[in-house]
Protein backbone atom coordinates (compact mmCIF):
# COMPACT_ATOMS: atom_id res chain seq x y z
CA UNK A 1 0.00 0.00 0.00
CA UNK A 2 1.37 3.42 -0.96
CA UNK A 3 1.79 6.14 1.65
CA UNK A 4 -1.38 8.08 2.41
CA UNK A 5 0.70 11.10 3.37
CA UNK A 6 2.44 11.02 -0.02
CA UNK A 7 -0.93 10.95 -1.82
CA UNK A 8 -1.44 14.59 -0.76
CA UNK A 9 1.80 15.61 -2.51
CA UNK A 10 1.23 18.00 -5.43
CA UNK A 11 4.85 18.25 -6.56
CA UNK A 12 4.97 18.54 -10.36
CA UNK A 13 1.31 19.63 -10.58
CA UNK A 14 0.26 22.95 -12.10
CA UNK A 15 -2.76 24.77 -10.66
CA UNK A 16 -4.65 27.85 -11.87
CA UNK A 17 -6.70 29.66 -9.23
CA UNK A 18 -8.94 32.48 -10.41
CA UNK A 19 -9.65 35.38 -8.07
CA UNK A 20 -6.56 34.50 -6.03
CA UNK A 21 -5.06 37.88 -5.15
CA UNK A 22 -6.95 37.90 -1.84
CA UNK A 23 -9.45 36.09 0.37
CA UNK A 24 -10.42 32.48 -0.22
CA UNK A 25 -8.61 32.30 -3.56
CA UNK A 26 -5.29 33.42 -2.11
CA UNK A 27 -5.57 30.93 0.77
CA UNK A 28 -6.35 28.12 -1.67
CA UNK A 29 -3.36 29.06 -3.83
CA UNK A 30 -1.09 29.08 -0.78
CA UNK A 31 -2.34 25.67 0.34
CA UNK A 32 -1.78 24.12 -3.09
CA UNK A 33 1.69 25.70 -3.32
CA UNK A 34 2.64 24.48 0.17
CA UNK A 35 1.81 20.93 -0.96
CA UNK A 36 4.22 21.40 -3.86
CA UNK A 37 2.11 22.64 -6.77
CA UNK A 38 3.23 25.38 -9.12
CA UNK A 39 0.43 27.91 -8.87
CA UNK A 40 -0.88 30.60 -11.17
CA UNK A 41 -2.18 33.59 -9.24
CA UNK A 42 -4.86 35.38 -11.20
CA UNK A 43 -7.18 38.35 -10.76
CA UNK A 44 -8.06 41.42 -12.77
CA UNK A 45 -5.08 43.47 -11.53
CA UNK A 46 -1.51 42.55 -12.51
CA UNK A 47 -0.23 44.66 -9.62
CA UNK A 48 -2.32 42.63 -7.15
CA UNK A 49 -1.20 39.25 -8.47
CA UNK A 50 2.45 40.37 -8.56
CA UNK A 51 2.26 41.20 -4.83
CA UNK A 52 1.00 37.70 -4.01
CA UNK A 53 3.64 36.07 -6.23
CA UNK A 54 6.36 38.08 -4.49
CA UNK A 55 5.01 36.99 -1.09
CA UNK A 56 4.79 33.32 -2.13
CA UNK A 57 8.20 33.12 -3.83
CA UNK A 58 9.84 34.73 -0.78
CA UNK A 59 8.58 31.67 1.14
CA UNK A 60 10.07 29.29 -1.43
CA UNK A 61 6.75 28.54 -3.12
CA UNK A 62 6.43 28.21 -6.91
CA UNK A 63 4.12 30.85 -8.40
CA UNK A 64 3.56 33.16 -11.34
CA UNK A 65 0.96 35.90 -11.77
CA UNK A 66 -1.28 36.36 -14.79
CA UNK A 67 -3.90 39.11 -14.76
CA UNK A 68 -7.24 37.93 -16.13
CA UNK A 69 -10.75 39.35 -16.20
CA UNK A 70 -12.58 36.02 -16.49
CA UNK A 71 -15.50 37.70 -18.24
CA UNK A 72 -13.32 38.55 -21.26
CA UNK A 73 -12.64 35.81 -23.84
CA UNK A 74 -9.19 37.05 -24.93
CA UNK A 75 -7.99 37.28 -21.30
CA UNK A 76 -9.26 33.77 -20.49
CA UNK A 77 -7.37 32.39 -23.47
CA UNK A 78 -4.23 34.34 -22.51
CA UNK A 79 -4.37 32.91 -18.97
CA UNK A 80 -4.39 29.34 -20.26
CA UNK A 81 -1.77 30.04 -22.95
CA UNK A 82 0.61 31.78 -20.53
CA UNK A 83 0.26 28.98 -17.95
CA UNK A 84 1.06 26.30 -20.52
CA UNK A 85 4.00 28.27 -21.91
CA UNK A 86 5.51 28.76 -18.46
CA UNK A 87 4.80 25.40 -16.78
CA UNK A 88 4.19 23.07 -19.75
CA UNK A 89 0.72 21.87 -18.80
CA UNK A 90 -2.25 22.21 -16.44
CA UNK A 91 -3.44 19.73 -13.81
CA UNK A 92 -5.78 21.68 -11.55
CA UNK A 93 -8.27 24.47 -12.20
CA UNK A 94 -9.92 26.24 -9.27
CA UNK A 95 -12.79 28.45 -10.46
CA UNK A 96 -12.99 30.77 -7.48
CA UNK A 97 -13.59 34.24 -8.98
CA UNK A 98 -17.20 35.38 -8.68
CA UNK A 99 -19.33 38.49 -8.34
CA UNK A 100 -22.46 39.59 -6.54
CA UNK A 101 -23.13 43.18 -7.59
CA UNK A 102 -26.65 43.35 -6.16
CA UNK A 103 -28.21 42.76 -2.76
CA UNK A 104 -31.92 43.14 -3.44
CA UNK A 105 -35.17 41.26 -4.01
CA UNK A 106 -35.34 39.38 -7.33
CA UNK A 107 -38.06 41.63 -8.73
CA UNK A 108 -35.86 44.71 -8.30
CA UNK A 109 -32.81 43.32 -10.11
CA UNK A 110 -32.16 44.49 -13.65
CA UNK A 111 -31.67 42.24 -16.66
CA UNK A 112 -28.14 43.57 -17.21
CA UNK A 113 -27.20 42.52 -13.66
CA UNK A 114 -28.56 39.02 -14.28
CA UNK A 115 -26.44 38.73 -17.45
CA UNK A 116 -23.32 39.96 -15.66
CA UNK A 117 -23.73 37.51 -12.75
CA UNK A 118 -24.30 34.56 -15.08
CA UNK A 119 -21.37 35.57 -17.29
CA UNK A 120 -18.88 35.60 -14.43
CA UNK A 121 -20.29 32.95 -12.08
CA UNK A 122 -21.39 30.31 -14.61
CA UNK A 123 -20.24 30.97 -18.17
CA UNK A 124 -16.62 31.82 -17.30
CA UNK A 125 -16.03 28.64 -15.19
CA UNK A 126 -17.56 26.57 -18.01
CA UNK A 127 -15.33 28.12 -20.67
CA UNK A 128 -12.19 28.01 -18.50
CA UNK A 129 -12.88 24.34 -17.79
CA UNK A 130 -13.23 23.71 -21.54
CA UNK A 131 -9.97 25.56 -22.20
CA UNK A 132 -8.05 23.45 -19.67
CA UNK A 133 -9.65 20.16 -20.80
CA UNK A 134 -7.14 19.34 -23.60
CA UNK A 135 -4.17 20.00 -21.31
CA UNK A 136 -5.57 17.79 -18.55
CA UNK A 137 -6.39 15.11 -21.09
CA UNK A 138 -2.80 15.19 -22.38
CA UNK A 139 -1.53 14.61 -18.84
CA UNK A 140 -3.85 11.67 -18.27
CA UNK A 141 -6.19 13.48 -15.90
CA UNK A 142 -6.80 16.50 -13.77
CA UNK A 143 -9.06 18.15 -11.24
CA UNK A 144 -11.59 20.95 -11.69
CA UNK A 145 -12.69 22.49 -8.40
CA UNK A 146 -15.50 25.03 -8.48
CA UNK A 147 -16.17 27.33 -5.54
CA UNK A 148 -19.91 27.87 -5.11
CA UNK A 149 -21.72 28.81 -1.89
CA UNK A 150 -24.26 27.50 0.60
CA UNK A 151 -26.52 30.01 -1.16
CA UNK A 152 -26.64 27.45 -3.98
CA UNK A 153 -28.35 25.02 -1.59
CA UNK A 154 -30.50 27.26 0.57
CA UNK A 155 -32.15 30.52 -0.56
CA UNK A 156 -30.94 33.57 1.32
CA UNK A 157 -32.52 37.00 1.55
CA UNK A 158 -31.57 39.48 -1.17
CA UNK A 159 -29.20 37.07 -2.92
CA UNK A 160 -31.58 35.43 -5.38
CA UNK A 161 -29.60 35.90 -8.58
CA UNK A 162 -26.30 35.02 -6.91
CA UNK A 163 -27.91 31.88 -5.45
CA UNK A 164 -29.28 30.93 -8.86
CA UNK A 165 -25.86 31.31 -10.49
CA UNK A 166 -24.19 29.16 -7.84
CA UNK A 167 -26.89 26.49 -8.14
CA UNK A 168 -26.15 26.39 -11.87
CA UNK A 169 -22.45 25.97 -11.05
CA UNK A 170 -23.32 22.86 -9.00
CA UNK A 171 -25.00 21.21 -11.97
CA UNK A 172 -22.21 22.28 -14.33
CA UNK A 173 -19.74 20.56 -12.00
CA UNK A 174 -21.75 17.33 -11.92
CA UNK A 175 -21.97 17.29 -15.70
CA UNK A 176 -18.22 17.86 -16.05
CA UNK A 177 -17.63 14.95 -13.66
CA UNK A 178 -19.97 12.66 -15.58
CA UNK A 179 -18.64 13.49 -19.04
CA UNK A 180 -14.93 13.87 -18.29
CA UNK A 181 -14.39 10.95 -15.94
CA UNK A 182 -13.42 8.83 -18.96
CA UNK A 183 -10.38 11.10 -19.40
CA UNK A 184 -9.31 10.84 -15.76
CA UNK A 185 -10.59 14.34 -15.06
CA UNK A 186 -12.50 14.85 -11.81
CA UNK A 187 -14.80 17.76 -10.99
CA UNK A 188 -16.06 18.76 -7.55
CA UNK A 189 -17.67 21.79 -5.99
CA UNK A 190 -17.19 23.41 -2.58
CA UNK A 191 -19.93 25.44 -0.89
CA UNK A 192 -18.45 27.81 1.68
CA UNK A 193 -20.66 29.38 4.31
CA UNK A 194 -20.01 32.84 5.77
CA UNK A 195 -16.26 33.44 5.43
CA UNK A 196 -14.46 36.59 6.56
CA UNK A 197 -13.51 38.15 3.23
CA UNK A 198 -13.96 41.50 1.52
CA UNK A 199 -16.62 39.82 -0.65
CA UNK A 200 -18.85 39.15 2.39
CA UNK A 201 -17.98 42.31 4.33
CA UNK A 202 -21.55 43.66 4.17
CA UNK A 203 -22.64 40.71 6.33
CA UNK A 204 -19.87 40.44 8.93
CA UNK A 205 -19.25 44.17 9.36
CA UNK A 206 -22.84 44.51 10.60
CA UNK A 207 -22.30 43.46 14.22
CA UNK A 208 -25.96 42.70 14.99
CA UNK A 209 -26.39 40.66 11.83
CA UNK A 210 -23.14 38.78 12.46
CA UNK A 211 -24.19 37.88 16.02
CA UNK A 212 -27.55 36.69 14.73
CA UNK A 213 -25.88 34.45 12.11
CA UNK A 214 -23.24 33.10 14.50
CA UNK A 215 -25.88 32.14 17.07
CA UNK A 216 -27.51 29.82 14.52
CA UNK A 217 -24.24 28.06 13.57
CA UNK A 218 -23.20 24.89 15.43
CA UNK A 219 -19.59 26.18 15.50
CA UNK A 220 -20.81 29.62 16.70
CA UNK A 221 -18.49 31.65 14.46
CA UNK A 222 -17.85 32.62 10.87
CA UNK A 223 -15.11 30.88 8.91
CA UNK A 224 -11.70 32.16 7.83
CA UNK A 225 -10.33 31.98 4.26
CA UNK A 226 -7.56 29.53 5.18
CA UNK A 227 -10.20 27.04 6.37
CA UNK A 228 -11.22 26.46 2.75
CA UNK A 229 -7.73 25.48 1.55
CA UNK A 230 -7.50 21.98 3.05
CA UNK A 231 -10.56 20.68 1.23
CA UNK A 232 -9.24 22.00 -2.09
CA UNK A 233 -5.86 20.35 -1.48
CA UNK A 234 -7.64 17.03 -0.89
CA UNK A 235 -9.72 17.35 -4.07
CA UNK A 236 -6.68 18.40 -6.13
CA UNK A 237 -4.48 15.52 -4.99
CA UNK A 238 -4.37 11.75 -5.38
CA UNK A 239 -5.77 11.55 -1.85
CA UNK A 240 -9.09 12.55 -3.42
CA UNK A 241 -8.72 10.34 -6.50
CA UNK A 242 -12.10 8.62 -5.95
CA UNK A 243 -13.98 11.88 -5.36
CA UNK A 244 -15.83 13.34 -8.32
CA UNK A 245 -19.19 15.00 -8.87
CA UNK A 246 -19.31 15.82 -5.16
CA UNK A 247 -20.77 18.85 -3.41
CA UNK A 248 -18.87 19.60 -0.21
CA UNK A 249 -20.05 22.12 2.37
CA UNK A 250 -17.57 24.05 4.48
CA UNK A 251 -20.07 26.14 6.36
CA UNK A 252 -19.71 25.70 10.12
CA UNK A 253 -22.89 23.61 10.09
CA UNK A 254 -25.06 26.24 8.41
CA UNK A 255 -26.92 23.64 6.37
CA UNK A 256 -27.94 21.67 9.48
CA UNK A 257 -28.75 24.68 11.62
CA UNK A 258 -32.33 24.98 12.80
C-alpha distance (Angstrom), angle and dihedral (degrees) to the residues before:
residue distance angle dihedral
X1 . . .
X2 3.81 . .
X3 3.78 120.8 .
X4 3.80 114.3 -82.4
X5 3.79 89.9 -152.3
X6 3.81 90.7 55.2
X7 3.82 91.1 51.7
X8 3.83 88.3 71.0
X9 3.83 90.7 57.6
X10 3.81 113.0 115.6
X11 3.80 97.3 -177.2
X12 3.81 109.3 144.7
X13 3.82 92.9 18.8
X14 3.80 122.4 120.6
X15 3.81 119.1 -146.2
X16 3.81 131.2 -171.7
X17 3.80 115.6 -158.9
X18 3.80 117.2 -172.8
X19 3.79 119.2 -149.6
X20 3.81 90.2 20.1
X21 3.80 103.8 140.3
X22 3.81 90.6 93.5
X23 3.80 146.0 -3.1
X24 3.79 122.2 15.4
X25 3.81 93.4 -9.2
X26 3.79 93.7 55.2
X27 3.82 92.0 47.8
X28 3.81 90.7 49.8
X29 3.81 91.1 49.8
X30 3.80 90.9 50.0
X31 3.80 92.0 49.7
X32 3.81 93.0 50.2
X33 3.81 91.1 46.4
X34 3.82 92.4 48.9
X35 3.82 88.4 55.5
X36 3.80 88.3 54.6
X37 3.80 105.9 -93.1
X38 3.78 123.3 138.5
X39 3.78 103.0 -123.8
X40 3.77 133.7 -155.1
X41 3.79 111.6 -146.7
X42 3.77 110.7 -152.4
X43 3.80 138.2 177.9
X44 3.78 135.7 129.0
X45 3.82 94.7 -83.5
X46 3.81 121.1 68.3
X47 3.80 89.2 -162.1
X48 3.82 90.8 56.5
X49 3.80 94.9 48.5
X50 3.81 91.7 45.7
X51 3.82 89.7 56.8
X52 3.81 91.4 53.9
X53 3.81 92.2 45.9
X54 3.80 90.2 51.5
X55 3.81 90.2 50.1
X56 3.82 93.1 47.7
X57 3.81 97.0 44.7
X58 3.82 90.3 49.4
X59 3.83 85.6 61.4
X60 3.80 91.7 50.7
X61 3.81 94.6 -102.7
X62 3.82 122.1 140.3
X63 3.81 112.2 -117.7
X64 3.78 144.8 142.3
X65 3.80 128.9 -172.0
X66 3.79 125.6 -131.2
X67 3.80 119.5 176.5
X68 3.80 112.3 -136.3
X69 3.79 134.8 168.7
X70 3.81 96.8 -154.9
X71 3.80 91.1 -153.2
X72 3.82 91.2 65.9
X73 3.82 118.5 80.1
X74 3.82 96.9 -149.8
X75 3.82 91.9 50.4
X76 3.83 92.5 48.8
X77 3.79 90.1 52.3
X78 3.82 91.5 46.5
X79 3.82 90.7 52.3
X80 3.79 92.2 55.1
X81 3.82 93.6 41.4
X82 3.81 93.6 49.1
X83 3.83 92.1 47.4
X84 3.79 92.4 51.5
X85 3.80 92.7 45.4
X86 3.80 92.3 51.4
X87 3.82 102.2 38.0
X88 3.82 103.0 20.2
X89 3.80 98.3 -123.1
X90 3.81 147.3 6.8
X91 3.81 127.9 -110.4
X92 3.79 105.6 163.7
X93 3.80 132.9 35.3
X94 3.79 119.7 -171.7
X95 3.81 110.9 -169.0
X96 3.78 98.6 -159.1
X97 3.82 104.9 139.5
X98 3.80 113.1 102.7
X99 3.78 142.2 149.8
X100 3.77 138.6 -142.3
X101 3.81 106.9 -177.7
X102 3.80 95.9 167.8
X103 3.79 135.4 55.5
X104 3.79 103.2 -175.1
X105 3.80 144.5 101.3
X106 3.82 114.3 -69.4
X107 3.80 93.5 -112.6
X108 3.81 91.3 58.5
X109 3.81 96.5 51.6
X110 3.78 118.0 102.6
X111 3.79 125.6 -126.3
X112 3.81 91.6 -118.5
X113 3.82 89.8 57.1
X114 3.80 90.8 51.0
X115 3.82 90.4 52.3
X116 3.80 92.3 48.0
X117 3.83 93.5 49.9
X118 3.80 92.9 48.0
X119 3.81 91.9 45.7
X120 3.80 94.0 55.4
X121 3.81 102.5 30.0
X122 3.81 100.3 40.4
X123 3.80 114.4 9.1
X124 3.82 96.4 46.4
X125 3.86 95.1 51.2
X126 3.82 88.9 48.0
X127 3.81 93.3 51.1
X128 3.81 94.3 42.3
X129 3.80 89.2 50.8
X130 3.82 89.5 51.1
X131 3.81 90.7 48.8
X132 3.82 92.6 52.5
X133 3.83 93.9 43.1
X134 3.85 97.3 87.3
X135 3.81 91.9 48.4
X136 3.80 92.8 49.7
X137 3.78 90.2 45.9
X138 3.81 90.5 52.9
X139 3.80 89.8 53.9
X140 3.79 93.1 50.0
X141 3.79 95.9 -107.4
X142 3.74 147.1 -12.3
X143 3.78 146.2 -173.6
X144 3.80 129.8 -103.9
X145 3.80 112.9 -165.1
X146 3.79 118.0 -172.8
X147 3.79 121.4 -163.9
X148 3.81 110.2 -143.5
X149 3.82 126.6 154.8
X150 3.79 141.8 -115.7
X151 3.81 82.3 -105.1
X152 3.81 85.2 75.9
X153 3.81 88.7 63.3
X154 3.78 103.5 35.0
X155 3.82 125.8 31.6
X156 3.78 113.8 -117.5
X157 3.79 128.9 -163.3
X158 3.80 116.4 -87.7
X159 3.80 94.0 -1.3
X160 3.80 100.6 90.7
X161 3.79 99.5 128.4
X162 3.80 93.2 41.6
X163 3.82 89.6 49.7
X164 3.80 90.8 49.5
X165 3.81 92.1 51.3
X166 3.80 92.3 49.6
X167 3.82 91.7 47.7
X168 3.80 87.5 54.3
X169 3.81 89.0 51.1
X170 3.82 89.1 56.6
X171 3.79 92.0 56.7
X172 3.80 92.2 43.1
X173 3.81 88.3 55.2
X174 3.80 92.9 50.3
X175 3.79 91.2 49.9
X176 3.81 91.8 49.3
X177 3.81 88.8 51.4
X178 3.79 92.9 49.4
X179 3.80 96.5 45.9
X180 3.80 100.6 36.9
X181 3.79 100.5 41.9
X182 3.82 88.5 92.5
X183 3.82 88.0 65.2
X184 3.80 94.2 49.6
X185 3.79 91.2 -104.9
X186 3.80 116.8 137.7
X187 3.80 126.3 -162.0
X188 3.79 126.8 -164.3
X189 3.77 136.8 163.9
X190 3.80 131.4 -141.2
X191 3.80 122.3 -153.3
X192 3.80 110.7 -158.0
X193 3.78 120.3 -163.3
X194 3.80 123.1 -148.4
X195 3.82 106.0 -26.3
X196 3.80 124.7 -180.0
X197 3.80 101.4 -110.1
X198 3.79 136.9 126.6
X199 3.82 87.0 -105.3
X200 3.83 92.0 63.7
X201 3.81 97.2 34.4
X202 3.82 93.3 116.6
X203 3.82 88.3 65.4
X204 3.81 103.6 41.7
X205 3.80 97.3 37.1
X206 3.81 88.3 62.1
X207 3.81 98.8 82.3
X208 3.81 96.3 -162.0
X209 3.79 92.8 47.7
X210 3.81 91.6 46.4
X211 3.81 92.2 51.6
X212 3.79 90.0 48.7
X213 3.82 91.6 51.8
X214 3.80 94.7 43.8
X215 3.81 91.9 51.6
X216 3.81 89.8 59.9
X217 3.83 94.8 50.0
X218 3.82 119.7 91.4
X219 3.84 89.3 -138.3
X220 3.84 90.4 47.3
X221 3.81 95.7 -138.1
X222 3.78 143.1 70.4
X223 3.79 119.8 -101.4
X224 3.80 129.9 -106.7
X225 3.83 124.8 -128.8
X226 3.81 93.7 -113.9
X227 3.82 89.4 59.5
X228 3.81 89.4 71.0
X229 3.81 95.2 55.6
X230 3.82 99.7 74.4
X231 3.79 94.4 58.5
X232 3.81 91.1 50.0
X233 3.81 91.1 49.8
X234 3.82 89.3 53.1
X235 3.81 93.0 49.2
X236 3.82 92.2 45.6
X237 3.80 95.2 50.6
X238 3.79 137.8 66.7
X239 3.80 87.0 -102.2
X240 3.81 85.7 75.5
X241 3.81 95.5 41.1
X242 3.82 93.5 126.3
X243 3.80 94.3 47.2
X244 3.79 116.6 97.4
X245 3.79 135.7 138.6
X246 3.80 88.9 21.2
X247 3.79 129.5 145.7
X248 3.80 110.7 -150.0
X249 3.79 123.2 -170.2
X250 3.79 120.9 -149.3
X251 3.77 97.2 178.1
X252 3.80 111.5 123.4
X253 3.80 88.7 -106.0
X254 3.80 95.8 -55.1
X255 3.80 92.4 142.4
X256 3.81 92.7 55.4
X257 3.79 96.2 41.0
X258 3.78 116.2 117.9
